[in-house]
Amino acid sequence: MKLLREPLVHFFLAGAALFAAYAFVARTPTQATDSQHQVRIGEADVRWAAETWTRQWQRSPSPEELRGLVRDILREEVLAREAHELGLDKDDAVVRRRLAQKMTFMIEDTSGSAEPSDEELQQFYRTHDQEFRREARVSFTQVFFDRARAGADAEARRTLVELVGASDATLVADKGDQLLIEPEVRDADEGSVAAQFGKDFARAVFALPPGTWNGPIESAYGLHLVRVSAITPAEQQPFPEVRDRVLEEWREVRRQEADKRYFNELFKKYQIVIDDSVKALVGSPETDLE
């Protein structure tokens, strides 16, 4: 039959045979009567193990490798159960965090909502327009003066007069002190300029008129004369250009809303008690749980 010639069918038949063998060898009278000590391996476990292996090694596991995967799953499961019986998971922050993480994944998997229509996305885009703006950008040339050097302030002011009156842009090359940052900055947003020179410097540069030398402007390094050559104002990005981003933002907002609804209901099941000593430090967080 054609179906029996399919490699995937062979793979899962082999897996089923392996698990049947394990079940036969591992079965005991205790397991037959005590479900608490029964370790069950199902098709989902096989599929997960095989897919994980394939993603890591870019090929399907061989029968021997599949046996090893099954053995690892069984060892992990029985060790986890023994550790639980011994109370090793009690007061363990790592275990608690991992369990909470698994619950979070489960909530997100089960709370997914239907995808929005284009009309819904465009409405979301309009009501969150500030998130989809292209930031203003600037291009400028700067001449640096090291304030640690005596007379740097006065030299910067003299140089400004020279540059304002000069018609030759090459005069910049031999002015000022050495700085590891390039004198030319092109098409940078305010955050990028701030990362290099500091927030106050970036704010001052974006307020300058283009085409003239200005300064001195102080940065984290010292003093600068600055000539802005171009400023591109901030603008709204067209919806077609940012549709994928809008969709991701929409999904994130819906996920947060679903989380909030879930936890609002979940917290109703528990009596939240905050010790007075803790309240003295952080207030009453139980009022913020919603």
C-alpha positions in Angstrom: 0.0 0.0 0.0 1.1 3.5 -0.8 0.6 4.7 2.8 3.0 2.1 4.2 5.7 3.4 1.9 5.6 6.8 3.6 8.8 7.5 5.7 6.9 9.4 8.3 4.6 6.3 8.8 7.6 4.1 9.3 9.0 6.6 11.8 6.0 6.6 14.0 5.5 2.8 13.7 9.0 2.4 14.9 8.3 4.8 17.8 5.2 3.0 18.7 7.0 -0.3 18.8 9.7 1.1 21.0 7.2 2.5 23.5 5.3 -0.8 23.5 8.5 -2.6 24.3 9.3 -0.2 27.2 5.8 -0.5 28.6 6.1 -4.3 28.5 9.5 -4.4 30.1 8.8 -1.7 32.7 5.4 -2.9 33.8 5.1 -4.2 37.4 2.1 -5.3 39.5 2.5 -2.1 41.5 2.2 0.1 38.4 -0.9 -1.9 37.3 -2.7 -1.0 40.5 -1.2 2.3 41.6 -1.7 5.0 39.0 0.4 7.4 41.1 3.4 5.4 40.1 2.5 4.9 36.5 4.7 6.7 34.0 2.9 7.0 30.7 4.6 7.9 27.4 2.2 8.9 24.6 2.4 9.9 20.9 2.7 13.6 21.9 5.9 12.8 23.8 7.3 10.9 20.8 6.5 13.8 18.5 7.9 16.4 20.8 11.2 14.5 21.4 11.6 13.8 17.6 10.8 17.4 16.6 13.2 18.8 19.2 15.9 16.5 18.0 15.3 17.4 14.4 15.4 21.1 15.1 18.7 20.7 16.9 20.5 18.3 14.5 18.7 19.1 11.3 17.8 15.4 10.7 15.4 12.8 12.2 16.7 10.6 15.0 17.7 7.0 14.2 15.9 4.1 16.0 18.8 3.9 18.5 18.8 7.6 19.1 15.0 7.5 19.5 15.5 4.8 22.2 17.9 7.1 23.9 15.4 10.0 23.8 12.7 7.7 25.4 15.2 6.6 28.1 16.0 10.3 28.9 12.3 11.2 29.1 11.6 8.2 31.5 14.7 9.0 33.6 13.7 12.7 33.9 10.1 11.8 34.8 10.9 9.3 37.5 13.6 11.5 39.0 11.2 14.5 39.1 8.6 12.4 40.8 11.1 11.1 43.4 12.3 14.6 44.0 8.7 15.7 44.5 8.0 12.9 47.0 11.2 13.9 48.9 10.0 17.5 49.0 13.0 18.8 47.1 10.7 21.2 45.2 9.6 23.0 48.3 10.8 26.5 48.8 12.8 26.3 45.6 12.6 29.7 43.7 13.8 28.1 40.5 11.2 25.4 40.5 8.5 27.9 41.5 9.5 30.3 38.7 9.6 27.4 36.1 6.1 26.2 37.1 4.8 29.8 36.9 6.4 30.1 33.5 4.7 27.0 32.3 1.4 28.2 33.5 2.0 31.5 31.6 2.7 29.7 28.4 -0.4 27.6 28.9 -2.5 30.8 29.5 -1.1 32.4 26.4 -1.7 29.3 24.3 -5.4 29.0 25.4 -6.2 32.7 25.4 -5.3 33.5 21.8 -8.0 35.6 20.0 -9.0 35.6 16.4 -6.8 37.7 14.0 -8.1 41.2 13.4 -9.5 42.5 10.1 -7.7 45.2 8.2 -10.3 47.7 9.4 -9.6 46.8 13.0 -5.9 47.1 12.5 -6.2 50.5 10.9 -8.3 51.7 13.8 -5.6 50.4 16.2 -3.0 52.2 14.1 -4.9 55.5 14.3 -5.4 55.3 18.0 -1.8 54.4 18.7 -0.3 56.7 16.0 2.6 57.9 18.3 4.0 54.4 18.3 4.3 54.4 14.5 6.0 57.7 13.9 9.4 57.9 12.2 11.6 60.0 14.5 13.2 63.2 13.5 16.7 62.8 12.2 19.7 65.1 11.9 23.0 65.3 10.1 25.7 67.6 11.5 29.5 68.4 11.8 31.1 69.0 15.1 34.4 70.4 16.2 35.6 69.2 19.7 37.5 71.2 22.3 38.8 69.4 25.4 37.7 71.4 28.4 40.5 69.8 30.5 43.0 71.9 28.4 43.6 75.4 29.6 42.0 78.1 27.3 39.6 75.6 25.6 36.6 77.8 26.1 38.2 80.9 24.6 39.6 79.0 21.7 36.2 77.5 20.9 34.7 81.0 20.7 37.5 82.3 18.5 37.1 79.3 16.2 33.4 79.9 16.0 34.0 83.4 14.7 36.4 82.0 12.1 34.1 79.3 10.9 31.1 81.6 10.7 33.0 84.0 8.4 34.7 81.3 6.4 33.5 80.0 3.0 35.9 77.0 2.9 34.5 74.0 4.7 37.9 72.3 4.8 39.0 74.7 7.5 37.3 72.3 10.0 39.9 69.6 9.5 42.6 71.4 11.5 40.4 72.9 14.3 39.8 71.7 17.8 41.1 68.6 19.7 41.1 64.9 18.9 38.0 62.9 19.7 37.4 59.2 19.0 34.0 60.0 17.6 33.8 61.0 13.9 33.3 64.7 13.3 30.5 63.9 10.8 27.2 62.5 12.1 24.7 61.6 9.4 20.9 60.9 9.6 20.8 60.1 13.3 17.8 60.2 15.6 17.9 62.0 18.9 18.4 58.7 20.8 21.5 57.9 18.8 23.0 61.3 19.3 22.2 61.2 23.0 23.9 57.8 23.2 27.1 59.3 21.8 27.2 62.8 23.3 24.6 62.9 26.1 20.9 63.9 26.3 21.4 67.7 26.8 23.7 67.9 23.7 21.3 65.9 21.6 18.4 68.2 22.6 20.4 71.3 21.8 21.5 70.0 18.4 18.0 69.2 17.3 17.0 72.8 18.2 19.6 74.4 16.0 18.8 76.0 12.6 20.5 74.2 9.7 23.3 75.8 7.7 25.2 77.9 10.3 27.8 77.2 12.9 26.7 77.4 16.5 28.1 76.8 20.0 30.0 76.0 22.1 27.6 73.2 23.2 28.7 71.1 26.1 28.6 67.3 25.9 29.8 64.5 28.1 33.3 65.0 26.6 33.7 68.7 26.5 32.8 71.6 24.2 31.6 71.4 20.6 31.0 73.8 17.7 28.2 72.3 15.6 26.9 73.0 12.1 23.6 71.2 11.3 23.5 70.3 7.6 20.0 68.7 7.5 17.1 68.0 9.7 14.3 65.5 8.7 11.2 66.2 10.8 9.3 63.4 12.5 6.5 61.9 10.4 3.8 59.4 10.5 4.8 56.1 8.8 2.1 55.0 6.3 0.0 52.1 7.4 1.1 49.7 4.6 4.8 50.2 5.6 4.2 49.2 9.2 1.3 46.8 9.0 3.3 43.9 10.4 4.4 46.0 13.4 0.8 47.1 13.9 -0.3 43.5 14.0 2.4 42.6 16.5 1.5 45.5 18.7 -2.2 44.6 18.4 -1.4 41.0 19.5 0.6 42.2 22.4 -2.2 44.5 23.7 -4.7 41.7 23.4 -2.4 39.3 25.2 -2.0 41.8 28.1 -5.7 42.2 28.2 -6.3 38.5 28.4 -3.6 38.1 31.1 -5.3 40.8 33.2 -8.7 39.2 32.9 -7.3 35.8 33.8 -5.4 37.1 36.9 -8.4 39.1 38.0 -10.4 35.9 38.2 -7.4 33.9 39.6 -6.7 36.2 42.5 -10.3 35.9 43.6 -9.5 32.3 44.5 -6.8 33.3 47.0 -6.7 35.3 50.1 -3.8 37.7 49.7 -2.0 38.5 53.0 0.8 41.0 53.1 2.8 41.1 56.3 2.9 44.6 58.0 6.7 44.6 57.7 6.4 44.2 54.0 3.7 46.9 53.7 6.0 49.3 55.4 8.4 48.8 52.5 6.2 48.5 49.4 2.7 49.7 50.6 -0.2 47.4 49.8 0.4 45.6 46.6 -2.7 43.5 47.0 -4.6 46.6 45.9 -2.6 46.6 42.6 -3.2 43.0 41.6 -5.9 43.9 39.2 
